[in-house]
């Protein structure tokens, strides 16, 4: 019954998207800018609300400003990730989507249109109708998309590929005229609480430790209690002289303290933002996590890393959201088909770390 409901829901979604494309997919009517790439106004659509997505594409703003300081960069963001973008000194304007519906998106697009952007970049793989409404309302003469060769609205297309998502953003910049683009992630400037700063400085910085996170955003990315215990035992066995820091958040902190043996781990209970997690892993010797935001932050810090991805074909996995530059870093990737608890922690070969 549940499977049938999903199939019906998916079928209706395809109909909505097809109808929306038929009604909304029109070529831009605005005249293309005569400005060189050094004087453009560029708008990025990043309202997906995903922290990891921000981290892996964060280099684009810095690279644009490095090569063309006069470029005006605007970004459409979700309310959930506004704080990430607001800490980025290379972004000039932010536009926040408070409600994800057609009318608010159209209204926001009309407001943005008054600023006369030359280029819109939206590399979302599957666009919803509200996205088409937003882009049309902005009325930029050039729209860059990913796998949008069959869309009239998109004037420049990046062909589908199985490269890391940072490659697609690099391609978008190249198509505008930028060269020698550094794809390494840029961690935003941020501040943390004095309490956390003291914990990191007086305790973590003085100890060798492994950081582990048991939870991803989706249910299939959450380790069971049985596997949490297995991980703690494994880390104690493999790294007997290292501390184990569990990355957590308020909703699960008490549960973890109750269920897990206190003598096998340390934990900072008051983690509330990705900035807190970044600060906690800054001095870690190794990071283990199924959560992509923490994975991408660890990769940006060049940490040895063990992470987990869903894949039907581990020999040829989908690489878009892998850790950036995973081929050049000490990264272990384990695969599961439906649920992360298919993976036995005892079978994972962890990266080597410096003692």
C-alpha positions in Angstrom: 0.0 0.0 0.0 2.8 2.4 1.0 4.7 1.5 -2.3 1.5 2.2 -4.3 1.0 5.5 -2.6 4.6 6.5 -3.5 4.1 5.5 -7.1 0.9 7.6 -7.4 2.6 10.6 -5.7 5.6 10.3 -8.1 3.3 10.1 -11.1 1.3 13.2 -10.1 4.5 15.1 -9.5 5.7 14.3 -13.0 2.4 15.5 -14.4 2.7 18.8 -12.4 6.3 19.4 -13.6 5.4 18.6 -17.2 2.4 21.0 -17.1 4.5 23.6 -15.4 7.3 23.4 -18.0 4.7 23.7 -20.8 3.2 26.8 -19.3 6.4 28.5 -17.9 9.3 27.5 -20.0 9.8 30.5 -22.2 13.0 32.0 -23.6 14.3 35.2 -21.8 13.0 38.4 -23.5 15.7 40.7 -22.0 18.6 41.8 -24.2 21.9 40.2 -23.4 24.4 42.4 -21.5 27.3 43.9 -23.4 29.4 44.0 -20.2 32.5 41.8 -20.0 32.5 39.1 -17.3 34.4 41.5 -15.0 31.4 43.8 -14.7 28.5 41.5 -14.5 25.7 41.2 -12.0 25.4 37.5 -11.2 22.6 35.9 -9.2 23.0 32.4 -7.7 19.8 30.4 -6.8 20.6 28.5 -3.6 17.4 28.2 -1.7 17.6 24.4 -1.2 18.4 24.9 2.5 21.2 22.3 2.5 24.3 23.2 4.4 26.6 20.7 2.6 25.6 22.2 -0.7 26.7 25.6 0.4 30.1 24.4 1.6 31.0 22.5 -1.6 30.1 25.5 -3.8 31.4 28.2 -1.5 34.5 28.7 -3.6 32.6 30.4 -6.5 32.0 33.7 -4.7 35.7 34.1 -3.7 36.9 33.1 -7.2 34.6 35.6 -8.9 35.7 38.5 -6.6 39.4 37.5 -7.0 39.2 37.8 -10.8 36.6 40.5 -11.1 36.2 42.6 -8.0 33.6 44.8 -9.5 31.2 41.9 -10.1 28.0 42.2 -8.0 27.0 38.8 -6.5 23.5 38.1 -5.3 22.2 34.9 -3.8 18.7 33.6 -3.3 18.8 31.6 0.0 16.5 29.7 2.3 15.8 31.1 5.7 17.5 28.0 7.2 20.8 28.7 5.7 20.7 32.5 5.6 23.3 32.7 8.4 25.9 30.8 6.3 25.6 33.2 3.4 25.5 36.3 5.5 28.9 35.4 6.9 30.5 35.4 3.4 32.3 38.6 2.7 32.2 38.0 -1.1 28.4 38.1 -1.4 26.9 41.5 -2.0 23.1 40.9 -1.8 20.9 38.2 -0.2 17.3 37.4 -1.0 15.5 35.1 1.4 12.7 32.7 0.5 10.4 32.6 3.5 7.7 30.5 1.9 8.1 27.9 -0.8 5.1 28.5 -2.9 4.4 29.9 -6.4 3.1 33.4 -5.3 6.0 34.2 -2.8 8.5 33.1 -5.4 6.9 35.2 -8.1 6.8 38.2 -5.7 10.5 37.7 -4.8 11.4 37.4 -8.5 9.7 40.6 -9.3 11.6 42.4 -6.5 14.9 40.9 -7.7 14.2 42.0 -11.3 14.4 45.6 -10.3 18.2 45.0 -9.7 18.7 44.0 -13.3 20.9 40.9 -13.0 22.9 39.9 -16.1 23.1 36.2 -15.3 21.2 33.7 -13.2 23.0 30.5 -12.2 20.8 27.6 -10.9 22.3 24.1 -11.1 19.4 22.3 -9.5 18.9 19.0 -11.2 15.1 18.8 -10.9 13.4 22.2 -11.0 10.0 22.6 -9.4 7.4 24.9 -10.9 8.1 27.6 -8.3 11.7 27.6 -9.5 10.6 28.3 -13.1 8.3 31.1 -11.8 11.2 32.7 -9.8 13.7 32.6 -12.7 11.2 33.9 -15.2 10.2 36.7 -12.9 13.8 37.8 -12.5 14.1 38.4 -16.2 17.8 38.0 -16.6 19.0 37.8 -20.2 21.2 34.7 -19.4 20.2 31.7 -17.3 22.8 28.9 -16.7 21.4 25.5 -15.8 22.5 21.9 -15.4 21.1 19.3 -17.8 18.6 21.9 -19.2 19.3 21.5 -22.9 15.5 21.0 -23.5 14.5 24.1 -21.6 14.0 27.4 -23.5 14.4 29.4 -20.3 18.0 28.3 -19.9 20.3 30.0 -22.5 23.5 28.1 -21.3 23.5 24.5 -20.4 26.0 22.3 -18.5 25.8 18.8 -19.9 24.9 16.0 -17.4 27.9 14.2 -15.9 29.0 12.2 -12.9 31.6 14.7 -11.7 31.6 16.4 -8.3 29.1 19.3 -8.0 32.1 21.8 -7.7 33.0 20.8 -11.3 29.6 22.1 -12.5 30.1 25.4 -10.7 33.6 25.6 -12.2 32.1 25.0 -15.6 29.5 27.8 -15.1 32.2 30.3 -14.3 34.3 29.2 -17.3 31.4 29.7 -19.6 31.2 33.3 -18.3 34.9 33.9 -19.0 36.6 33.0 -15.7 39.9 31.0 -15.8 42.2 29.2 -13.3 39.4 28.5 -10.9 40.3 27.1 -7.5 37.6 24.6 -6.5 38.7 24.2 -2.8 35.8 24.9 -0.4 35.8 28.2 1.5 34.7 28.0 5.1 32.8 31.1 6.1 34.0 33.4 8.9 32.0 32.7 12.0 31.9 33.0 15.8 30.9 30.5 18.4 29.9 30.8 22.0 32.6 31.6 24.7 31.6 28.2 26.3 32.4 26.2 23.2 35.5 28.2 22.5 36.8 27.4 26.0 35.9 23.7 25.6 37.8 23.5 22.3 40.8 25.5 23.6 41.3 24.0 27.0 40.3 20.4 26.3 40.1 19.4 22.7 43.3 21.3 21.6 45.2 19.5 24.4 44.1 16.0 23.4 44.3 13.7 20.4 40.8 12.8 19.4 38.5 11.1 16.8 35.2 12.9 16.0 32.2 10.7 15.1 28.7 11.7 14.2 26.0 9.0 14.2 23.2 10.9 12.5 22.5 12.1 9.0 19.4 14.2 8.1 17.5 11.3 6.5 16.3 8.3 8.5 18.3 5.9 6.4 21.4 7.8 7.5 21.0 7.2 11.2 23.1 4.6 13.0 21.2 2.3 15.3 22.1 2.0 19.0 23.7 -1.4 18.3 25.9 0.1 15.7 26.7 3.2 17.8 28.0 0.8 20.5 30.0 -1.1 17.8 31.6 2.1 16.6 32.7 3.1 20.1 34.2 -0.4 20.7 36.0 -0.3 17.4 37.5 3.2 18.0 38.6 2.1 21.5 40.3 -1.0 20.0 41.9 0.7 16.9 42.9 3.9 18.7 43.3 3.0 22.4 45.2 6.2 23.2 42.8 8.6 21.5 39.7 10.3 22.9 36.4 9.8 21.1 34.3 13.0 20.6 30.6 12.4 19.7 29.1 15.1 17.6 25.6 15.7 18.7 22.6 18.1 18.8 20.2 19.0 21.7 17.4 16.6 20.6 19.6 13.5 21.0 22.3 14.5 23.5 20.5 13.2 26.6 19.6 10.0 24.8 23.2 9.4 23.9 24.4 10.1 27.4 21.8 7.6 28.8 22.4 4.8 26.4 26.2 4.9 25.7 29.0 4.1 28.2 30.3 7.4 29.5 33.8 6.1 29.9 34.2 5.6 26.1 33.5 9.1 24.8 33.4 12.8 25.4 30.6 15.1 24.2 29.7 18.8 24.0 26.0 18.9 24.6 25.2 22.4 23.4 25.9 22.1 19.7 23.3 24.0 17.8 24.8 25.1 14.4 27.1 23.8 11.8 29.6 26.4 13.0 29.7 24.6 16.3 30.4 21.3 14.6 33.1 22.9 12.4 34.9 24.2 15.5 34.6 20.8 17.2 36.2 18.9 14.4 38.9 21.6 13.7 41.6 19.7 15.7 40.3 16.2 15.1 42.7 13.5 13.8 39.9 11.7 12.0 36.2 12.5 11.3 33.6 9.8 10.8 30.1 10.9 9.7 27.1 10.1 7.5 26.0 13.7 7.5 27.0 15.5 4.4 27.4 18.9 6.0 29.9 17.6 8.5 31.6 15.6 5.7 32.1 18.6 3.5 33.3 20.7 6.4 35.8 18.0 7.3 37.0 17.9 3.7 37.4 21.6 3.6 39.6 21.3 6.7 41.5 18.5 4.9 40.7 15.9 7.6 41.1 12.2 7.2 37.5 11.1 6.8 35.2 8.0 6.8 31.8 8.5 5.4 28.8 6.6 4.0 26.7 6.9 0.8 23.6 5.2 -0.5 24.3 3.5 -3.9 22.9 0.7 -6.0 26.2 0.4 -7.8 29.2 0.9 -5.6 31.5 0.3 -8.5 30.1 3.3 -10.3 28.5 5.5 -7.6 26.9 8.9 -8.0 29.8 11.3 -7.2 28.1 14.7 -7.2 28.0 15.0 -3.4 31.2 13.1 -2.5 33.7 15.0 -0.3 35.4 17.5 -2.5 38.8 16.3 -3.9 38.2 12.9 -2.3 40.7 11.3 -4.7 43.5 13.5 -3.3 42.5 13.2 0.4 42.6 10.3 2.9 38.9 9.3 2.6 37.2 6.0 3.2 33.7 5.7 1.6 31.4 2.8 2.5 28.2 2.1 0.6 24.8 0.8 1.5 21.7 0.1 -0.6 18.7 1.1 1.6 19.9 1.8 5.2 23.2 2.7 6.7 22.8 -0.1 9.3 23.5 -2.6 6.5 27.1 -1.6 7.2 28.9 -3.4 9.9 31.4 -1.0 11.6 33.8 -3.9 12.1 34.3 -4.2 8.3 35.3 -0.6 7.7 38.9 0.1 7.0 39.6 3.5 8.6 42.0 6.0 7.2 45.5 6.2 8.7 46.0 9.1 11.1 49.0 10.9 12.4 49.6 10.0 16.1 
